Amino acid sequence: MRAPSGALEVRSASTHNLRDVDVDIPLGVLVVVTGVAGSGKSSLIHGSVAGGEGVVTVDQGAIKGSRRSNPATYTGMLEPIRKAFAKANGVKPALFSANSEGACPACNGAGVLYSDLAMMAGVATVCEECEGKRFQAEVLEHTFGGKDIDQVLNLSVAEAEAFFAPGDASVPAAHKVLTHLADVGLGYLKVGQPLTTLSGGERQRLKLATHMAEKGGVYVLDEPTTGLHLADVENLLGLLDRLVDSGKSVIVIEHHQAVMAHADWIIDLGPGAGHEGGTVVFEGTPADLIAGRGTLTGEHLAAYVGG
């Protein structure tokens, strides 16, 4: 277990069903907050920790942006990519933005045409002029590393990470962002995939990737394993370790036993949900939680690790 560098003191927390909770949350380590649904774990963290100075809260809420937004625009990596295309072809970077000069005039760079029908939901049809590629035909004649901008936006994060790696098509600023996206388990996403198609878990991991370069601070994650396969959970744990080892404090609200077992410190709320919850029923290491088996979480974790 890593040694804490201090503690975040929470006193008399009474948000929702919390019963004047006093708890010290260790800093500089991986803290996992557990408990049955409705036990008060989110109320404790979001009510007493999130929003504080130096606290980065990475939730599953919607990401601001239009249906034109995608991982490339949201993370800012489209900017160095556009500049690389412009430099290689001796033209302006604005040509390589579907929201600017390079946009298909028929669909204004949306790739689809929207028809609003009276009394019915709107219908989207693929733009015949650009065939859904969003750019003017002459823009797609310009290439970088053998690909046009549409082909690049259709690469997966993993493919783009390899494409922009040091070599013929090296773009270090884009490669760094893509590495972060791969680290949070989003290697399968297309670089130009509309953000409106992402799940809550994917949105949270995208936000996390964009915050990873920030200095210092406390990170709060709310059930980041949602929708992740087991192999990706392992990758996520490795990422959380790297965050902690780089000097950040990580607080995760989570029910996945693999994350609990990996924690340096566990704060378990309960004993039940709603009016039967709202108190801290355990705080300590995963080993102590398993050994005590005094809570429902402890029993589940013990069964998980075979203890």
C-alpha positions in Angstrom: 0.0 0.0 0.0 1.2 3.5 -0.9 1.5 5.9 2.0 -0.8 8.9 2.0 0.6 12.4 1.8 -2.1 14.0 3.9 -5.8 13.9 4.3 -8.9 15.7 3.0 -11.1 16.3 6.1 -14.8 16.0 5.6 -16.9 17.1 8.6 -20.6 16.9 9.4 -21.5 15.9 5.8 -25.3 15.8 5.6 -26.1 15.9 1.9 -29.2 13.8 1.1 -29.2 10.8 3.4 -25.8 11.3 4.9 -25.9 11.4 8.7 -23.4 14.1 9.8 -20.5 12.0 8.4 -17.0 12.7 9.6 -14.3 11.1 7.5 -10.7 11.7 6.5 -10.0 10.9 2.9 -6.3 10.1 2.4 -4.4 12.1 -0.3 -1.7 10.9 -2.6 -3.2 7.4 -2.9 -6.0 5.5 -4.7 -9.1 5.8 -2.6 -12.2 3.8 -3.5 -15.6 4.8 -2.1 -18.0 1.8 -2.0 -21.4 0.8 -0.8 -24.7 -0.4 -2.1 -26.7 1.8 -4.5 -28.2 4.6 -2.6 -25.9 4.2 0.4 -24.6 7.8 0.1 -21.3 7.4 -1.6 -22.0 9.8 -4.4 -23.6 12.3 -1.9 -20.5 12.2 0.2 -18.0 12.8 -2.7 -20.0 15.1 -4.9 -21.4 17.0 -1.9 -18.2 17.4 0.0 -15.2 17.0 -2.3 -16.2 17.8 -5.9 -16.1 21.4 -6.7 -13.3 22.1 -4.3 -10.2 24.0 -5.3 -7.8 21.8 -7.3 -10.4 19.0 -7.7 -11.0 17.6 -11.2 -14.4 15.8 -11.3 -14.7 13.4 -14.2 -18.3 12.3 -14.4 -20.5 10.6 -17.0 -22.5 13.7 -17.9 -23.0 15.0 -21.3 -20.1 16.8 -23.0 -20.8 20.3 -24.3 -20.6 20.5 -28.0 -22.8 20.0 -31.1 -23.3 16.9 -33.2 -20.3 18.1 -35.2 -18.0 17.6 -32.2 -15.8 14.6 -32.0 -12.8 13.3 -30.0 -10.5 15.2 -32.4 -12.2 18.5 -31.8 -13.0 18.0 -28.1 -9.4 17.1 -27.1 -7.9 19.8 -29.3 -5.8 17.4 -31.3 -7.4 18.4 -34.6 -5.5 21.7 -34.4 -2.0 20.2 -34.8 -3.3 17.7 -37.3 -4.8 20.5 -39.4 -1.5 22.5 -39.2 0.5 19.4 -40.3 -1.8 18.9 -43.3 -1.5 22.6 -44.2 2.3 22.7 -43.9 2.6 19.5 -46.0 0.4 20.9 -48.8 1.3 24.7 -48.6 -2.3 25.7 -47.9 -4.3 27.2 -45.0 -5.2 25.0 -41.9 -8.8 26.2 -42.1 -9.3 24.0 -45.2 -9.0 21.0 -43.0 -11.9 21.9 -40.7 -15.4 20.8 -41.7 -16.7 23.7 -39.6 -14.6 26.3 -41.6 -13.4 26.9 -45.1 -13.0 23.2 -46.1 -16.7 22.4 -45.5 -18.8 20.8 -48.1 -21.1 23.7 -49.3 -24.1 21.4 -49.7 -24.3 20.2 -46.1 -22.1 22.9 -44.5 -19.7 20.3 -43.3 -22.3 18.2 -41.4 -22.0 15.2 -43.8 -25.8 14.8 -43.6 -28.8 16.8 -44.5 -31.5 17.2 -41.8 -35.2 17.4 -42.8 -37.6 18.5 -40.2 -41.0 17.0 -40.9 -44.2 18.4 -39.4 -45.6 16.1 -36.7 -42.7 13.7 -37.0 -39.1 13.4 -35.9 -36.5 14.9 -38.2 -34.8 12.7 -40.8 -31.1 12.8 -41.5 -29.8 11.7 -45.0 -26.2 11.4 -46.1 -25.1 14.3 -48.2 -24.9 13.3 -51.9 -22.4 16.0 -52.7 -19.6 14.9 -50.3 -21.0 11.3 -49.7 -20.9 12.0 -45.9 -17.2 13.0 -45.9 -18.1 16.6 -44.8 -15.3 18.2 -46.9 -15.0 19.8 -50.4 -13.6 17.4 -53.0 -10.6 19.5 -53.6 -9.7 19.4 -49.9 -9.5 15.6 -50.0 -6.9 15.9 -52.8 -4.5 17.1 -50.1 -2.8 14.3 -48.2 -0.5 13.8 -45.2 1.4 10.6 -44.7 -0.6 9.1 -47.6 -4.1 9.9 -46.2 -6.6 12.6 -46.7 -8.3 14.4 -43.7 -11.4 12.2 -44.0 -9.4 9.0 -43.9 -7.5 10.3 -40.8 -10.8 11.2 -39.0 -12.0 7.6 -39.8 -9.0 6.0 -38.1 -9.5 4.5 -34.7 -7.6 6.0 -31.8 -5.2 3.0 -31.8 -4.7 3.3 -35.6 -4.2 7.1 -35.4 -1.7 6.7 -32.5 0.4 4.5 -34.7 -0.1 6.8 -37.7 1.1 10.0 -35.9 3.9 8.2 -34.0 7.5 9.4 -34.7 8.2 8.7 -38.4 6.9 9.9 -41.8 3.6 11.3 -40.4 4.8 12.4 -37.0 2.6 14.9 -35.2 3.9 14.8 -31.5 1.0 16.9 -30.1 -1.7 14.7 -31.6 0.3 11.5 -30.7 0.4 12.6 -27.0 -3.4 13.1 -26.9 -4.0 9.8 -28.7 -1.8 8.0 -26.2 -3.9 9.4 -23.3 -7.1 8.2 -25.1 -5.7 4.7 -25.6 -4.6 4.7 -21.9 -8.2 5.2 -20.8 -9.4 2.3 -23.0 -10.8 4.3 -25.9 -8.5 2.8 -28.5 -11.5 1.6 -30.5 -13.2 5.0 -30.9 -12.9 6.7 -34.3 -11.1 10.0 -34.1 -13.9 11.8 -35.9 -16.8 9.9 -34.2 -19.7 12.2 -33.2 -19.7 12.8 -29.4 -23.4 12.3 -29.4 -22.8 8.6 -30.1 -20.7 8.0 -27.0 -21.9 6.2 -23.8 -21.7 7.8 -20.4 -18.6 5.7 -19.6 -17.0 6.7 -22.8 -17.7 10.4 -22.2 -16.1 10.1 -18.7 -13.0 8.4 -20.0 -12.7 11.0 -22.8 -12.9 13.8 -20.1 -10.3 12.0 -18.1 -7.9 11.7 -21.0 -8.2 15.5 -21.6 -7.4 16.2 -17.9 -4.4 13.9 -17.7 -1.8 16.5 -18.5 -3.0 18.9 -15.7 -0.6 19.5 -12.8 -1.4 18.5 -9.2 -4.9 18.2 -7.8 -7.4 15.6 -6.8 -9.2 13.5 -9.3 -12.8 12.3 -8.7 -14.1 9.5 -10.9 -17.7 8.2 -10.8 -17.8 4.4 -11.7 -15.3 4.6 -14.5 -15.5 0.9 -15.2 -19.1 1.2 -16.6 -19.2 -0.6 -19.9 -15.5 -1.8 -19.8 -14.4 -5.3 -20.6 -12.1 -7.0 -18.0 -8.9 -6.3 -20.1 -9.9 -2.6 -20.2 -10.5 -2.6 -16.5 -6.9 -3.7 -16.1 -5.7 -0.9 -18.3 -7.8 1.6 -16.3 -6.2 0.4 -13.1 -2.8 0.9 -14.6 -3.8 4.4 -15.6 -5.1 5.2 -12.1 -1.7 3.9 -10.7 0.2 6.2 -13.0 -1.9 9.2 -11.9 -1.2 8.5 -8.3 2.5 7.8 -8.9 2.7 11.2 -10.7 1.6 12.9 -7.5 -2.2 13.1 -7.9 -4.8 12.0 -5.5 -7.5 9.7 -7.0 -10.9 9.1 -5.5 -13.1 6.6 -7.3 -16.7 5.8 -6.6 -17.0 2.3 -7.7 -18.7 -1.1 -7.2 -16.3 -3.2 -9.4 -14.4 -5.6 -7.1 -11.2 -5.4 -9.2 -11.0 -1.7 -8.5 -11.8 -2.3 -4.8 -9.1 -4.9 -4.5 -6.6 -2.6 -6.2 -7.3 0.4 -3.8 -4.9 1.7 -1.2 -7.8 2.7 1.0 -11.5 1.9 1.0 -14.3 4.0 2.5 -17.5 1.9 2.6 -20.9 3.5 3.2 -24.1 1.8 4.3 -25.2 -0.3 5.9 -28.2 -0.2 3.5 -29.7 2.2 1.0 -31.7 5.4 1.5 -32.7 6.0 5.1 -30.8 2.7 6.0 -27.6 4.1 4.6 -25.7 7.4 5.1 -23.0 6.3 7.5 -19.4 5.2 7.1 -19.4 1.5 8.0 -15.7 0.8 7.2 -12.5 2.7 6.4 -9.2 1.0 5.9 -7.3 -1.2 3.5 -8.9 -3.8 1.2 -7.1 -6.5 3.3 -8.7 -5.2 6.5 -12.1 -5.0 4.8 -11.8 -8.7 3.7 -10.5 -9.8 7.0 -13.3 -8.2 8.9 -16.1 -9.1 6.6 -18.3 -6.9 8.6 -20.1 -5.3 5.7 -21.8 -6.5 2.5 -19.0 -5.0 0.5 -16.4 -6.9 2.6 -18.3 -10.2 1.9 -18.4 -9.6 -1.8 -14.8 -8.6 -2.0 -13.7 -11.6 0.1 -15.6 -13.9 -2.3 -14.0 -12.1 -5.3 -10.4 -12.5 -4.1 -11.1 -16.0 -2.8 -10.3 -15.0 0.7 
